[in-house]
Amino acid sequence: MPGLPDLLPRPAKWPRVALAAAVFTFLDALDVLLCLVYAVLDAFLEESPVACYCHRAHGAEEDQGVSDTLYVRRSAFRDGLLALLRTVGVGRRTRNASPGKARSPRWSDCGCVRCLAWRSTGGGRLHFVVGKESTPPKGPPQDFPLFSYSRAADAATTISERGPEDDAIFIHGFTSSSSFWAQTVFPELAATANRRLLAVDLLGFGDSPKPANCAYTLRDHLEAIERSLIDPLNLTSFHLVSHSMGCTVAIALAARNPARVKSVTLVAPPYFLPCEERASQVALSRLAEKKLWPPLVFGSAVMSWYEHIGRTVCFLICKNHRVWEWLIRILTRKRGVDFVVRDLTRHTHHSAWNTMHNVICGGAGVQDRNLEVLAAAGVPVRVVHGYGDQVVPVECSSRHLKSKLPRAEVRLLGGRDHRTVVFGREKEFAEELREFWSGCENCEAMVMDGCVRV
């Protein structure tokens, strides 16, 4: 029988636990204070200010794809402070404001020409990048202009010609863009692939529309992809490749189009097995755990749990992205800014906050049903995950997803994290894709019974 010392937490943990509790209690108070500040500013600077989620009740919106994590993510301390604010009338003026009347951009968003370019295209179509085979290069792929860039509104006239093989749609992850694929894997694939490679900017990210009157639910993202790529380009057969949050979108898109999808490649998918707790709450607690270390996890927690602190960060960084890019160019003595850094600012707080909760967390509640559709349709699924991933735990693939899709091929890579599972091994990743696609198109089984560890 264990003694008392064995039952108590190790002393070394107490300072960390106490420090974490103190820091997040301070952040609770700071977020409530910022709630008051933004309520005043929005009332003066916006014609139809929309209430934050601090002052909204969770109700019928859940049936429309709005996640409960937008409402149920509070501490007792924070709830007490919010109740005190409501006694003095904060939140009452904007509680019933309609999101449909919200103006875009908001005063706290960037209004530069590039950030508002999507408004001139009309129709709310997504921006995407097209990579197509041309004359095989004699040098490094990155030295050749292998890509054509197009708006979906021009799809019928500019890129209507397809290759002899099935097309491939690439979907990026959170706070990223089509550049995640177009600047890395596309050069390796475009040299030999007889197919169109389509990398899309998801709704609210990159150069795609960022409307303020959108809830950015999983359904919103799916419908945007269908009306921007699948329908205009008449995609009757295609492969899906996705990373991180994009995996949730890809799985749902494949479930909506099982007869069209030839294969699905998931890179670092955030998937957790069902349990007694709601799937959305599990996703939030596991992907944005309230921890001070490592810094990446702490940053995720702050941006996922605190609506107004996140808005402040976006106000300081995203709204002033031109200043930060100018400073980076001076410090690095380079003419351009790396696309990874640039993509971190190419969204609004509204698009990022709602996508985080409604897609990553809210989408977790429908993943089982979508995966069952893929299994029943026999869609080949390939999963790639790095053992060093600190953003999405590797057990999401090795244990959770593998138990749900036993026939899926799961490839686990040692020494690779959330990004380097692709970055730094672009050529190898492209070769694996070509092999997987070729096998699927030839109706050959490309699935494995067990995980492959390298």
Order of alpha helices (4+ residues) and beta strands (2+ residues): alpha-alpha-alpha-beta-beta-alpha-beta-alpha-alpha-beta-alpha-beta-alpha-beta-alpha-alpha-alpha-alpha-alpha-alpha-alpha-beta-beta-alpha-beta
